[in-house]
Amino acid sequence: MPEIPDLNIFCTNLAERLVGKKLKDIRILIDRRLKLPEADFKTALEAHKLVAINRVGKQLYFEFANKHVLSLQLMLYGSMHWYEDKNDNKFTIAELQFSDGTGLAITDWQKAVILSLDPEVSKVPDALHLPVGYLVKALKGKNKPIKTVLQEGKVVQGIGNAYVDEILYAANLSPFSIAAKIPEKKIGVLTKAIEEVLVEAEAHIRKNFPDTITEKERDFLKVHLPKHKVTPKGEPIIVAEIASRKTYYTEGQELFE
């Protein structure tokens, strides 16, 4: 699943090619996850200029000059692909074709991608813009594992399964720690780790895959490594499951319960 580091780069690269162009045509080939008919998307967006592309949590917002917004959430296996004039990509969910012939295909073999028109913006803070001291208050009374709390989107927006493991590893905090039991000092360490891990990952991807609009390899990660047995430091990687999500961590990560 593309997460904050990937999506920030996607925004940059999509904007470079698309912002300032008019949307000529939007076709939604798989509509089972739409809350509105395709005709509403066409009426709102076609023939209007795209003025910005931004990330909101795990969604991409395509913002048009007439104030309408197309939201895209790629979910687990969704991806985007450029095409010119004709789209030959398999498992296409939707096509966006612009006035100069540039096309953007949104694909997903699982058919789980979510497209929304003028979505309601969540008030939950983004992982990269947490108010000072926010998590200290937000984690009080949360009697779930910290991994679940950070990932479910009710306390923090934008953190997914891979980077939550990386963040907890960087903070030396067990994913099984009960959120409400984590001491304030450790929450400060966690808050710092959230920003550092996400910013460093974005820098790595941007350096190695500067033009990407699709998720790339994550072998540079330190603990969420399905193909590895140990971390770069030589620590054995433990694989477990929390809320039906595979979790990668080490024995040395501190547990609070």
Wavefront OBJ file of the C-alpha trace (Angstrom):
o trace
v 0.000 0.000 0.000
v 1.402 3.447 -0.879
v 1.930 5.457 2.286
v 2.919 9.046 3.101
v 6.480 8.941 1.642
v 5.214 7.425 -1.628
v 2.150 9.650 -1.898
v 4.098 12.866 -1.339
v 6.327 11.969 -4.273
v 3.350 10.960 -6.395
v 1.852 14.414 -5.765
v 4.989 16.127 -7.020
v 5.268 14.028 -10.162
v 1.575 14.087 -11.028
v 1.445 17.860 -10.557
v 4.422 18.427 -12.851
v 2.601 16.792 -15.756
v -1.042 17.580 -15.081
v -1.538 20.842 -13.197
v -2.728 23.612 -15.506
v -4.383 21.212 -17.954
v -8.094 20.684 -18.459
v -9.647 17.302 -17.834
v -11.076 16.197 -21.150
v -12.656 12.945 -20.038
v -13.062 10.792 -16.946
v -14.186 7.196 -17.392
v -14.905 4.949 -14.437
v -14.853 1.359 -15.605
v -15.395 -0.278 -12.198
v -17.986 1.601 -10.180
v -18.802 -0.751 -7.309
v -17.116 1.497 -4.694
v -18.595 4.763 -5.941
v -21.032 6.636 -3.720
v -22.168 8.767 -6.667
v -22.871 7.850 -10.304
v -20.176 8.356 -12.916
v -22.302 11.117 -14.481
v -21.811 13.291 -11.388
v -18.035 13.015 -11.738
v -18.234 13.955 -15.399
v -20.484 16.968 -14.779
v -18.300 18.273 -11.971
v -14.858 17.717 -13.455
v -14.779 17.530 -17.240
v -13.673 20.665 -19.143
v -12.254 22.182 -15.954
v -8.616 23.016 -15.223
v -6.679 21.025 -12.637
v -5.054 23.530 -10.284
v -3.408 21.369 -7.600
v -2.741 17.840 -6.385
v -2.317 17.357 -2.652
v -2.128 14.522 -0.178
v -4.655 14.267 2.662
v -3.824 11.287 4.865
v -3.649 8.323 2.477
v -5.704 10.069 -0.223
v -4.673 12.140 -3.218
v -6.826 15.215 -3.833
v -7.078 16.418 -7.450
v -8.313 19.992 -7.053
v -10.013 21.771 -9.945
v -10.500 25.449 -10.728
v -14.258 25.217 -10.142
v -13.558 24.105 -6.503
v -14.532 20.483 -7.065
v -12.159 17.793 -5.752
v -11.545 14.269 -6.979
v -10.223 12.068 -4.172
v -8.238 8.920 -4.895
v -7.381 6.283 -2.295
v -5.245 3.532 -3.793
v -5.822 1.025 -0.983
v -3.615 -2.086 -0.929
v -2.895 -2.820 -4.592
v -4.008 0.257 -6.513
v -1.523 1.964 -8.814
v -1.307 4.702 -11.436
v 0.143 4.591 -14.937
v 0.706 7.179 -17.652
v -0.614 6.581 -21.148
v -0.962 8.590 -24.336
v -4.323 8.619 -26.122
v -5.073 4.898 -25.578
v -4.969 2.989 -22.295
v -3.737 -0.609 -22.493
v -3.291 -1.181 -18.765
v -4.975 -4.249 -17.273
v -7.370 -4.064 -14.315
v -8.215 -0.423 -14.989
v -10.619 1.137 -12.504
v -10.679 4.632 -14.032
v -9.123 6.728 -16.779
v -8.417 10.454 -16.662
v -7.572 11.982 -20.016
v -6.400 15.575 -20.285
v -6.638 18.152 -23.045
v -3.136 17.493 -24.434
v -3.703 13.724 -24.751
v -1.961 12.782 -21.512
v -3.784 9.959 -19.780
v -3.656 8.624 -16.254
v -4.889 5.074 -15.677
v -5.813 3.961 -12.177
v -5.615 0.188 -11.832
v -6.276 -2.408 -9.140
v -6.632 -6.147 -9.689
v -8.452 -6.324 -6.360
v -10.939 -3.601 -7.424
v -10.651 -1.885 -4.036
v -9.541 1.615 -5.153
v -11.852 4.343 -3.861
v -12.751 7.402 -5.945
v -14.774 10.155 -4.288
v -16.144 13.517 -5.379
v -15.788 16.441 -2.951
v -14.937 14.292 0.093
v -15.406 15.514 3.635
v -12.022 16.451 5.085
v -11.156 14.617 8.288
v -10.278 16.642 11.390
v -7.780 13.988 12.500
v -4.252 15.470 12.247
v -1.819 14.234 9.636
v 1.166 12.205 10.816
v 3.549 14.891 9.537
v 1.654 17.744 11.200
v 0.959 16.620 14.750
v 0.371 19.498 17.205
v 2.880 19.736 20.046
v 1.882 17.340 22.824
v -1.007 15.948 20.806
v -0.263 12.246 21.243
v 0.077 12.547 25.027
v -3.597 13.525 25.237
v -4.795 11.451 22.285
v -3.476 8.136 23.633
v -5.150 8.467 27.032
v -7.878 5.886 27.470
v -6.832 3.987 24.325
v -6.617 0.384 25.498
v -5.605 -1.090 22.162
v -2.096 -1.987 20.956
v -0.224 1.135 19.873
v 0.178 -0.274 16.351
v -3.593 -0.485 15.936
v -4.156 3.009 17.338
v -1.601 4.623 15.027
v -2.820 2.764 11.952
v -6.600 2.862 12.179
v -6.848 6.567 11.278
v -8.866 7.779 14.268
v -5.924 9.376 16.110
v -3.427 10.005 13.293
v -3.946 10.178 9.521
v -1.689 8.615 6.937
v 0.253 5.830 8.697
v -0.030 2.378 7.138
v 1.152 -1.117 7.964
v 4.745 -0.869 6.751
v 5.687 2.479 8.224
v 3.975 1.912 11.565
v 6.360 -1.011 12.083
v 9.293 1.210 11.105
v 8.173 4.000 13.426
v 7.768 1.681 16.413
v 11.145 0.111 15.724
v 12.770 3.556 15.575
v 11.079 4.488 18.860
v 12.130 1.134 20.395
v 8.498 0.511 21.295
v 6.749 -2.855 21.036
v 3.766 -2.863 18.677
v 1.891 -4.771 21.387
v 2.255 -1.953 23.928
v -1.120 -0.724 25.153
v -1.377 2.884 23.997
v -2.720 4.251 27.296
v 0.129 2.600 29.243
v 2.972 4.277 27.361
v 4.762 6.864 29.545
v 4.731 10.506 28.469
v 8.482 10.564 27.893
v 8.230 7.564 25.575
v 5.360 9.206 23.691
v 7.737 12.086 23.008
v 10.214 9.629 21.508
v 7.410 8.129 19.431
v 6.273 11.518 18.140
v 9.810 12.331 17.007
v 10.169 8.921 15.360
v 6.986 9.402 13.317
v 8.370 12.471 11.563
v 11.927 11.202 11.211
v 10.996 7.836 9.701
v 8.543 9.294 7.186
v 10.817 12.155 6.125
v 13.864 9.895 5.733
v 11.889 7.359 3.701
v 10.585 10.056 1.382
v 14.115 11.367 0.838
v 15.352 7.873 -0.027
v 12.563 7.183 -2.522
v 12.827 10.639 -4.068
v 16.564 10.136 -4.614
v 16.305 6.632 -6.061
v 12.968 6.853 -7.917
v 12.530 10.573 -8.630
v 9.867 10.190 -11.339
v 7.727 7.453 -9.804
v 3.938 7.433 -9.539
v 3.854 3.781 -8.448
v 5.016 2.164 -5.220
v 8.637 0.993 -5.353
v 10.843 -1.398 -3.398
v 11.146 -1.074 0.352
v 14.324 -3.024 0.934
v 15.758 0.103 2.549
v 13.403 -0.339 5.524
v 14.884 -1.622 8.788
v 12.330 -4.041 10.229
v 9.261 -4.358 7.969
v 11.171 -6.728 5.704
v 9.134 -9.783 4.625
v 12.106 -11.252 2.729
v 14.613 -10.865 5.555
v 15.246 -12.726 8.799
v 17.258 -10.033 10.568
v 17.449 -6.232 10.711
v 20.495 -4.388 9.293
v 21.845 -4.494 12.877
v 21.549 -8.276 12.950
v 18.517 -8.458 15.262
v 16.143 -11.375 14.555
v 12.890 -10.099 13.051
v 9.784 -11.461 14.748
v 6.648 -11.834 12.615
v 3.270 -11.687 14.363
v -0.276 -10.547 13.650
v -2.123 -7.607 15.193
v -5.703 -6.874 14.098
v -5.233 -9.162 11.074
v -2.132 -7.231 9.953
v 1.302 -8.826 9.661
v 3.628 -7.139 12.087
v 7.422 -7.077 12.041
v 9.358 -6.180 15.178
v 12.257 -7.219 17.411
v 12.469 -8.680 20.883
v 14.299 -5.618 22.194
v 11.406 -3.203 21.563
v 10.048 -2.020 24.910
v 6.643 -3.355 25.971
v 4.162 -1.407 28.119
v 1.037 -3.237 29.261
l 1 2 3 4 5 6 7 8 9 10 11 12 13 14 15 16 17 18 19 20 21 22 23 24 25 26 27 28 29 30 31 32 33 34 35 36 37 38 39 40 41 42 43 44 45 46 47 48 49 50 51 52 53 54 55 56 57 58 59 60 61 62 63 64 65 66 67 68 69 70 71 72 73 74 75 76 77 78 79 80 81 82 83 84 85 86 87 88 89 90 91 92 93 94 95 96 97 98 99 100 101 102 103 104 105 106 107 108 109 110 111 112 113 114 115 116 117 118 119 120 121 122 123 124 125 126 127 128 129 130 131 132 133 134 135 136 137 138 139 140 141 142 143 144 145 146 147 148 149 150 151 152 153 154 155 156 157 158 159 160 161 162 163 164 165 166 167 168 169 170 171 172 173 174 175 176 177 178 179 180 181 182 183 184 185 186 187 188 189 190 191 192 193 194 195 196 197 198 199 200 201 202 203 204 205 206 207 208 209 210 211 212 213 214 215 216 217 218 219 220 221 222 223 224 225 226 227 228 229 230 231 232 233 234 235 236 237 238 239 240 241 242 243 244 245 246 247 248 249 250 251 252 253 254 255 256 257
